[in-house]
Amino acid sequence: MSPEDGPARPVSRGERVVSALDRRLPVASAGKQFLRKAFPDHWSFLLGEIALYSLLVLVVTGVFLTFFFHPDMTERPYTGSYLPLEGVITSEAYASVLHISFEVRGGLLMRQVHHWAALVFVAAIGVHMLRIFFTGAFRRPREVNWTIGVTMFMLALLEGFCGYSLPDDLLSGTGLRTAQGIVLSIPVVGTYLAFLVFGGQVPGHEIIPRLYVAHILLLPGLLLALVVVHLAFVVHQKHTQWARPGRTNRNVVGKAFFPQYTAKSVGLLLVAAGVLTLMSAVMQINPVWSFGPYRADQVSIDAQPDWYVGFLEGALRLMPGAETDVAGHTIVWDVLLPAVVLPMTLFLVLYAYPFFERWITGPGPEQHLCDRPRNQPTRTALGAAAVSAYAVLLMAGGQDVMVHVFDVRLEVLTYTFRTALFVVPFVAYHAAKRACLGLQAADRRRLLEGRATGEVRRGPEGGYQEARTLLPASEAYLILVRDVPRPRAHGTEVWRWFHKHRIRNALSRWYFGKRVELPATEGQRHRVEMVRAAPGTAEESDG
């Protein structure tokens, strides 16, 4: 530096700290690379963000509520400001919830925001997982991230149940007593597990403090840790994207994380928080003062849990009574099967599904392009059948309400739901599969005949027909670029004495056997192969 350039600018302490860190850790380079990371732009990708922002709202409102909630089961006469319960014996936990609702400024709003955010949080995770399932975004290399998402969903259900049970009101107490009965139904170890978890009979002095610790410490800590790992996998593996011109299996086309995507995400956070606050201000939820404190000899009418465990309630109501004595142990099938075996089977299937599909598909490259649900009819049909079965069980969980509203006999409604539980998923599976194949056939016609222009022309023979034009390149690209695995036949060649993999090949034929072939030229087929080529195997331009 020459003397005429003037004195050097003094270096601040913050700059020295950042420089020292950057010399030891690649903070600047890694941060710059992360801020420029591309995220595809599509509304369906925002479902996971809604879950994340609902979790942030839960954390903020939950911190506020912990200042005033007392997880104490000591009973005393109520002396608060809600006069209809004055003098009624309540637990300290229930009385503190009334105190939050009626005496803490903004307390009722915070309670309701917390409850609505919990419902939206679980719903957003569920819908986000459905989006991932139907678009095949769980395939290689994202199987581990799928298992993390399933674990987060399970923890969210447990977290919601723990928070729902804390007020010790009549409704949540009934659910807690039901949960104890479910644990007791486990053969051999049920009584030990019930004593370990509940500390004795319900109501007792142990369970609410234990649920409180799990609700504000253990489960949120696990959830937040898994959220960080989940997002780290998304950043490392790059986001999936829909097939559009210029988007291949080897690149990501979207907006940079900063500033474009960040600005949109902050806007979505504010909108989500605002909607949750508005819902909480105008729609009452969980009025524990109307239910009253929990009493073991009372059950409120029209008692249903929150929607995310409503399917268990429905399964319990539909299961016929059955018991078996084995070596001095009673197996209560009407509780064990719907409340223990069913949810365990559900999560086992969710954990195993990506590996099952890879097993019947065979070796293949990494998949970074989303499937259109119509192009995987069996997977879409299985998802539709599962959703329809869940809907039947959820509706069955409110059968007593339906009996009162529609004035029908409880037995008639019960047998109707039992029948629907088998018929509706069967119909949904075949209807969804036929719909997917029909949409594939419609895509084939559009490729062959073009798109209708809305104009009617008269031909030289005097007839009329609608004028059609060729599909735009972007629309044809969306239709042609699809993943179409062929049914496996490995190990069944005619020259083999012993045909291996018969079961896997049969499942593969069932899964991938039906499809509608699309008309494509050799050039188009070559371009589709280049678009779907695995990262690092093709570098030619797709323009």
C-alpha positions as a printed Julia matrix, in Angstrom:
543×3 Matrix{Float64}:
   0.0     0.0     0.0
   1.39    3.4    -0.95
   1.37    6.31    1.54
  -1.08    8.26   -0.57
  -3.7     5.48   -0.22
  -4.34    6.64    3.34
  -4.29    4.68    6.6
  -5.53    1.07    6.57
  -9.05    0.44    7.84
  -8.97   -1.03   11.36
 -10.1    -4.64   11.51
 -12.95   -5.22   13.97
 -12.93   -7.98   16.56
 -15.83   -9.72   14.81
 -13.92   -9.86   11.54
 -10.89  -11.27   13.33
 -13.02  -13.99   14.94
 -14.62  -14.92   11.61
 -11.22  -15.0     9.89
  -9.79  -17.19   12.65
 -12.71  -19.6    12.37
 -12.5   -19.68    8.6
  -8.81  -20.59    8.74
  -9.66  -23.58   10.95
 -13.07  -24.53    9.52
 -14.43  -24.0     5.98
 -17.17  -21.73    7.32
 -17.21  -19.13    4.55
 -16.95  -21.54    1.61
 -19.49  -23.99    3.04
 -21.86  -21.19    3.97
 -21.6   -19.62    0.54
 -22.24  -22.96   -1.13
 -25.26  -23.6     1.09
 -26.77  -20.16    0.51
 -26.59  -20.7    -3.26
 -28.15  -24.18   -3.13
 -31.08  -24.51   -5.53
 -34.53  -25.56   -4.32
 -37.2   -26.54   -6.88
 -40.31  -24.4    -6.89
 -43.6   -26.32   -6.58
 -46.5   -25.96   -4.14
 -46.37  -29.62   -3.07
 -42.84  -29.13   -1.74
 -44.16  -26.61    0.8
 -46.07  -29.24    2.8
 -42.94  -30.18    4.73
 -42.28  -26.52    5.45
 -45.77  -26.11    6.9
 -44.96  -28.96    9.29
 -41.68  -27.27   10.23
 -43.32  -23.9    10.86
 -46.13  -25.49   12.88
 -43.4   -27.07   15.02
 -41.83  -23.64   15.56
 -45.2   -22.24   16.65
 -45.57  -25.22   19.0
 -42.18  -24.51   20.57
 -42.91  -20.8    21.1
 -46.39  -21.29   22.56
 -45.24  -24.32   24.56
 -42.51  -22.27   26.26
 -45.17  -19.72   27.27
 -47.48  -22.39   28.68
 -44.73  -24.05   30.74
 -44.49  -20.87   32.84
 -47.99  -21.44   34.22
 -48.78  -25.17   34.01
 -48.28  -27.27   37.15
 -47.94  -31.03   36.47
 -49.18  -31.93   39.94
 -51.93  -34.45   40.71
 -52.55  -33.19   44.25
 -56.29  -32.6    44.65
 -57.88  -29.56   46.27
 -61.14  -27.56   46.02
 -61.11  -25.21   43.04
 -61.07  -21.52   44.03
 -60.37  -19.86   40.69
 -62.36  -17.41   38.62
 -64.5   -19.99   36.77
 -67.52  -19.94   39.08
 -69.39  -23.07   37.81
 -66.55  -25.25   39.19
 -66.04  -23.35   42.44
 -65.52  -25.79   45.31
 -65.2   -28.83   43.01
 -62.29  -31.13   43.85
 -59.74  -30.84   41.03
 -56.09  -31.72   40.54
 -53.47  -29.0    40.52
 -52.85  -29.75   36.82
 -56.49  -29.18   35.89
 -56.72  -26.04   38.04
 -53.59  -24.6    36.39
 -55.12  -25.1    32.94
 -58.2   -23.16   34.07
 -55.89  -20.5    35.47
 -54.13  -20.22   32.1
 -57.46  -20.04   30.28
 -59.24  -17.43   32.43
 -56.68  -15.52   34.48
 -53.46  -15.32   32.46
 -53.58  -12.55   29.89
 -53.53  -14.17   26.46
 -53.43  -17.59   28.06
 -56.51  -19.01   26.35
 -55.3   -17.8    22.95
 -51.9   -19.39   23.55
 -53.52  -22.67   24.61
 -55.65  -22.77   21.49
 -52.79  -21.78   19.18
 -50.75  -24.59   20.73
 -53.53  -27.12   20.21
 -54.35  -26.07   16.65
 -50.64  -26.03   15.76
 -50.32  -29.58   17.07
 -53.19  -30.75   14.86
 -51.78  -28.96   11.8
 -48.27  -30.25   12.57
 -49.33  -33.9    12.52
 -51.59  -33.33    9.5
 -48.8   -31.61    7.56
 -46.39  -34.47    8.29
 -49.01  -36.99    7.15
 -49.8   -35.16    3.91
 -46.09  -34.54    3.29
 -45.43  -38.27    3.62
 -48.29  -39.0     1.22
 -46.72  -36.63   -1.31
 -43.39  -38.41   -0.94
 -45.06  -41.81   -1.26
 -47.17  -41.06   -4.33
 -44.32  -39.33   -6.17
 -41.72  -41.99   -5.32
 -39.45  -39.5    -3.53
 -38.49  -42.23   -1.04
 -36.45  -44.18   -3.59
 -32.69  -44.46   -3.69
 -30.81  -42.59   -2.23
 -33.54  -41.34    0.15
 -34.54  -44.56    1.95
 -32.82  -43.46    5.16
 -34.48  -40.06    5.06
 -37.85  -41.79    4.62
 -37.23  -43.84    7.78
 -36.33  -40.63    9.61
 -39.6   -39.08    8.44
 -41.61  -42.1     9.6
 -39.89  -41.9    13.0
 -40.75  -38.21   13.21
 -44.37  -39.01   12.41
 -44.48  -41.62   15.18
 -42.88  -39.22   17.67
 -45.36  -36.51   16.64
 -48.24  -38.85   17.47
 -46.74  -39.62   20.88
 -46.03  -35.95   21.52
 -49.6   -35.01   20.64
 -51.03  -37.71   22.9
 -48.82  -36.62   25.83
 -49.85  -32.99   25.47
 -53.51  -33.91   25.01
 -53.44  -35.87   28.3
 -51.83  -33.19   30.5
 -54.95  -31.12   31.48
 -56.39  -34.07   33.46
 -59.91  -33.24   32.29
 -62.65  -35.82   31.83
 -62.0   -36.27   28.1
 -58.22  -36.64   28.25
 -58.45  -38.75   31.41
 -60.74  -41.18   29.6
 -58.17  -41.44   26.81
 -55.41  -42.01   29.35
 -57.39  -44.79   30.98
 -57.93  -46.31   27.54
 -54.19  -46.17   26.9
 -53.56  -48.01   30.17
 -56.01  -50.72   29.1
 -54.18  -51.05   25.77
 -50.84  -51.54   27.55
 -52.42  -54.08   29.91
 -53.68  -56.11   26.92
 -50.11  -57.02   25.9
 -49.65  -60.66   26.89
 -47.23  -61.59   29.69
 -45.47  -58.2    30.0
 -48.52  -55.91   29.88
 -48.92  -55.5    33.64
 -45.21  -54.78   34.08
 -45.22  -52.21   31.29
 -48.34  -50.54   32.69
 -46.75  -50.23   36.13
 -43.51  -48.94   34.6
 -45.24  -46.28   32.48
 -48.17  -45.24   34.66
 -46.7   -45.9    38.11
 -49.86  -47.66   39.25
 -53.55  -47.24   38.55
 -55.05  -44.3    36.67
 -55.69  -41.73   38.06
 -52.47  -41.61   40.04
 -49.76  -39.18   41.06
 -47.06  -40.36   38.65
 -48.39  -40.34   35.11
 -49.01  -36.59   34.55
 -45.51  -35.53   35.71
 -44.01  -38.27   33.54
 -46.04  -37.19   30.51
 -45.02  -33.6    31.18
 -41.31  -34.45   31.12
 -41.78  -36.46   27.93
 -43.86  -33.68   26.36
 -41.54  -30.74   27.03
 -38.13  -32.44   27.05
 -37.67  -35.94   25.65
 -39.95  -35.99   22.62
 -39.3   -32.37   21.5
 -35.55  -32.97   21.82
 -35.77  -36.07   19.63
 -38.02  -34.31   17.14
 -35.77  -31.28   16.79
 -32.69  -33.5    16.43
 -34.38  -35.56   13.7
 -35.55  -32.38   11.94
 -31.92  -31.22   11.74
 -30.78  -34.6    10.41
 -33.71  -34.73    7.97
 -32.91  -31.28    6.56
 -29.21  -32.13    6.38
 -30.07  -35.16    4.24
 -32.25  -33.0     1.99
 -29.4   -30.54    1.47
 -26.81  -33.27    0.93
 -28.88  -35.47   -1.4
 -30.51  -32.49   -3.19
 -34.26  -32.03   -3.53
 -36.41  -34.05   -5.9
 -38.09  -32.19   -8.75
 -40.78  -32.65  -11.37
 -39.76  -33.48  -14.93
 -39.7   -30.29  -16.99
 -37.51  -29.19  -19.89
 -34.0   -28.64  -18.6
 -34.55  -30.73  -15.46
 -32.84  -34.1   -15.44
 -31.86  -36.8   -12.99
 -28.46  -35.11  -12.67
 -29.3   -31.5   -11.85
 -31.59  -29.35   -9.71
 -33.36  -26.37  -11.24
 -34.91  -23.92   -8.81
 -34.42  -20.81   -6.76
 -31.33  -20.15   -4.67
 -31.8   -20.65   -0.95
 -30.82  -17.02   -0.36
 -32.41  -14.64   -1.0
 -35.26  -15.95   -3.19
 -36.22  -19.15   -1.39
 -35.57  -17.64    2.04
 -37.93  -14.75    1.33
 -40.67  -17.13    0.23
 -40.13  -19.38    3.26
 -40.28  -16.46    5.68
 -43.51  -15.37    4.04
 -44.93  -18.88    4.41
 -43.9   -18.92    8.08
 -45.74  -15.65    8.72
 -48.82  -16.85    6.84
 -48.88  -20.17    8.7
 -48.5   -18.46   12.08
 -51.17  -15.93   11.16
 -53.65  -18.57   10.02
 -53.09  -20.62   13.18
 -53.63  -17.53   15.32
 -56.8   -16.61   13.42
 -58.15  -20.14   13.76
 -57.43  -20.05   17.48
 -59.17  -16.7    17.88
 -62.41  -17.68   16.14
 -62.65  -21.49   16.58
 -62.79  -22.89   20.1
 -60.94  -26.12   20.77
 -60.55  -28.32   23.87
 -62.77  -26.38   26.34
 -61.67  -28.36   29.41
 -63.97  -26.32   31.69
 -66.96  -27.83   29.9
 -65.69  -31.38   30.37
 -64.85  -31.05   34.04
 -62.06  -32.8    35.98
 -61.39  -36.49   35.41
 -63.41  -38.97   37.45
 -62.89  -42.7    37.12
 -66.63  -43.39   37.35
 -67.63  -40.91   34.61
 -67.29  -40.8    30.83
 -68.42  -37.83   28.75
 -70.85  -38.35   25.88
 -69.5   -37.92   22.32
 -65.95  -38.57   23.56
 -63.41  -38.91   20.75
 -59.65  -38.29   20.76
 -57.87  -35.94   18.39
 -58.06  -37.02   14.77
 -54.54  -38.49   14.53
 -55.4   -41.31   16.95
 -59.04  -41.5    15.9
 -58.34  -44.54   13.72
 -57.33  -46.51   16.85
 -60.61  -45.51   18.5
 -62.51  -46.71   15.44
 -60.6   -50.0    15.33
 -61.37  -50.63   19.01
 -65.07  -49.98   18.44
 -65.3   -52.26   15.4
 -63.37  -55.24   16.73
 -65.68  -58.03   17.99
 -65.11  -59.2    21.55
 -62.79  -62.22   21.79
 -60.53  -63.65   24.49
 -58.23  -66.67   24.72
 -56.56  -68.24   27.78
 -53.07  -69.56   27.08
 -50.98  -71.04   29.91
 -52.79  -68.96   32.48
 -52.51  -65.73   30.48
 -55.58  -64.08   29.01
 -55.15  -62.65   25.49
 -57.77  -59.95   24.92
 -57.96  -59.98   21.13
 -60.5   -57.15   20.85
 -57.93  -54.76   22.39
 -54.62  -56.33   21.39
 -55.29  -56.57   17.64
 -56.76  -53.11   16.93
 -54.7   -51.07   19.43
 -51.32  -52.86   19.5
 -50.93  -55.07   16.43
 -52.55  -52.61   14.0
 -50.32  -49.56   14.74
 -47.21  -51.75   14.94
 -48.06  -53.25   11.55
 -48.72  -49.79   10.13
 -45.3   -48.46   11.08
 -43.51  -51.66   10.09
 -45.05  -51.37    6.61
 -44.08  -47.69    6.42
 -40.49  -48.45    7.41
 -40.17  -51.41    5.04
 -41.95  -50.09    1.95
 -38.99  -48.35    0.18
 -36.9   -51.49    0.58
 -39.76  -53.69   -0.63
 -40.21  -51.62   -3.79
 -36.46  -51.65   -4.44
 -36.45  -55.44   -3.91
 -39.08  -56.06   -6.59
 -37.64  -53.39   -8.9
 -34.08  -54.66   -8.88
 -30.83  -52.71   -9.19
 -31.29  -49.22  -10.54
 -29.77  -45.73  -10.56
 -30.5   -42.94   -8.12
 -33.89  -41.3    -8.69
 -34.15  -37.52   -8.37
 -37.21  -36.95  -10.59
 -40.68  -37.26   -9.1
 -43.08  -39.86  -10.45
 -46.49  -38.75  -11.64
 -48.86  -40.93   -9.59
 -50.61  -42.12  -12.77
 -47.36  -43.65  -14.01
 -47.14  -46.01  -11.0
 -50.71  -47.37  -10.85
 -50.08  -50.13   -8.3
 -48.3   -47.85   -5.84
 -51.01  -45.21   -6.22
 -53.73  -47.82   -5.77
 -52.1   -49.16   -2.6
 -51.92  -45.64   -1.2
 -55.55  -44.96   -2.07
 -56.62  -48.2    -0.38
 -54.67  -47.34    2.78
 -56.13  -43.82    2.94
 -59.67  -45.17    2.46
 -59.17  -47.74    5.24
 -57.95  -44.97    7.54
 -61.0   -42.88    6.65
 -63.36  -45.74    7.52
 -61.68  -46.27   10.9
 -61.7   -42.53   11.63
 -65.42  -42.32   10.91
 -66.05  -45.44   13.01
 -64.38  -43.67   15.94
 -67.33  -41.25   15.98
 -70.12  -43.78   15.56
 -71.89  -42.64   18.73
 -72.12  -39.11   17.32
 -73.52  -40.47   14.05
 -76.09  -42.52   15.94
 -77.33  -39.36   17.64
 -77.23  -37.13   14.55
 -78.69  -39.57   11.98
 -80.96  -41.48   14.38
 -79.78  -44.96   13.38
 -79.18  -48.01   15.52
 -75.66  -48.48   16.86
 -75.57  -52.14   15.77
 -76.5   -51.24   12.18
 -73.77  -48.62   12.02
 -71.19  -50.96   13.54
 -71.86  -53.75   11.03
 -71.88  -51.2     8.21
 -68.42  -49.97    9.17
 -67.11  -53.51    9.62
 -68.21  -54.33    6.08
 -66.87  -51.04    4.73
 -63.45  -51.7     6.27
 -62.98  -54.58    3.81
 -65.07  -53.4     0.86
 -64.02  -49.74    0.6
 -60.22  -50.34    0.36
 -60.82  -53.09   -2.22
 -62.96  -50.76   -4.34
 -60.54  -47.86   -3.84
 -57.58  -49.98   -4.94
 -59.18  -51.12   -8.2
 -60.77  -47.74   -8.94
 -57.46  -45.91   -8.43
 -55.57  -48.41  -10.58
 -58.11  -48.15  -13.4
 -58.05  -44.36  -13.12
 -54.24  -44.32  -13.43
 -54.32  -46.58  -16.49
 -57.1   -44.43  -17.98
 -55.01  -41.3   -17.47
 -52.05  -43.02  -19.13
 -54.29  -43.88  -22.09
 -55.41  -40.25  -22.23
 -51.75  -39.16  -22.32
 -51.15  -41.57  -25.2
 -54.07  -40.07  -27.16
 -52.79  -36.57  -26.54
 -49.37  -37.53  -27.89
 -50.9   -39.15  -30.98
 -53.72  -36.71  -31.71
 -52.51  -33.5   -30.1
 -54.43  -31.08  -27.92
 -57.94  -29.83  -28.69
 -58.05  -26.18  -29.75
 -61.75  -25.6   -29.11
 -62.4   -24.92  -32.81
 -64.78  -27.04  -34.9
 -64.01  -27.4   -38.6
 -66.04  -28.78  -41.48
 -64.28  -31.28  -43.7
 -64.59  -31.62  -47.49
 -67.05  -34.52  -46.99
 -69.36  -32.27  -45.02
 -68.55  -33.72  -41.58
 -67.47  -31.77  -38.53
 -64.56  -32.43  -36.26
 -62.66  -30.59  -33.57
 -59.36  -29.08  -34.63
 -56.29  -30.29  -32.76
 -52.73  -29.05  -32.47
 -49.47  -30.65  -31.46
 -48.67  -30.7   -27.75
 -46.19  -28.1   -26.53
 -42.71  -29.5   -25.98
 -42.95  -28.98  -22.22
 -46.19  -30.98  -21.98
 -44.86  -33.81  -24.13
 -41.69  -33.81  -22.01
 -43.75  -34.22  -18.83
 -45.62  -37.2   -20.32
 -42.66  -39.02  -21.89
 -40.13  -38.69  -19.08
 -41.28  -41.39  -16.69
 -39.77  -44.27  -14.76
 -41.13  -47.55  -16.16
 -39.38  -50.54  -14.57
 -40.02  -53.81  -16.32
 -41.27  -56.84  -14.37
 -38.33  -58.89  -13.15
 -37.62  -62.28  -14.72
 -34.13  -62.86  -13.32
 -33.52  -66.45  -12.29
 -36.4   -67.94  -14.32
 -34.63  -68.5   -17.63
 -35.74  -71.66  -19.46
 -32.28  -73.23  -19.32
 -32.24  -73.24  -15.5
 -33.06  -76.44  -13.65
 -34.26  -74.48  -10.64
 -36.1   -71.2   -11.08
 -35.02  -68.76   -8.4
 -36.81  -65.66   -7.16
 -40.27  -66.89   -8.1
 -42.01  -64.91   -5.36
 -40.1   -61.71   -6.11
 -40.72  -62.02   -9.84
 -44.44  -62.7    -9.27
 -44.71  -59.59   -7.07
 -42.81  -57.62   -9.69
 -45.25  -58.72  -12.42
 -48.19  -57.71  -10.23
 -46.59  -54.37   -9.43
 -45.26  -53.34  -12.84
 -47.15  -55.57  -15.26
 -49.93  -53.18  -16.3
 -49.09  -49.99  -18.13
 -49.96  -48.1   -21.29
 -47.07  -47.84  -23.73
 -46.47  -44.35  -25.04
 -45.64  -43.57  -28.69
 -42.17  -42.13  -29.01
 -39.59  -41.84  -31.76
 -36.08  -43.22  -31.4
 -34.82  -39.69  -30.79
 -37.38  -39.13  -28.05
 -36.53  -42.44  -26.4
 -32.84  -41.59  -26.46
 -33.54  -38.19  -24.93
 -35.65  -39.75  -22.16
 -32.81  -42.18  -21.4
 -30.4   -39.26  -21.18
 -32.75  -37.31  -18.9
 -33.22  -40.25  -16.54
 -29.58  -41.31  -16.59
 -27.94  -41.61  -13.17
 -25.75  -38.75  -11.96
 -22.23  -39.01  -13.37
 -23.15  -41.39  -16.22
 -24.22  -38.92  -18.9
 -23.13  -35.38  -19.45
 -24.71  -34.57  -22.8
 -26.94  -31.57  -23.09
 -30.66  -32.13  -22.88
 -31.61  -28.9   -24.55
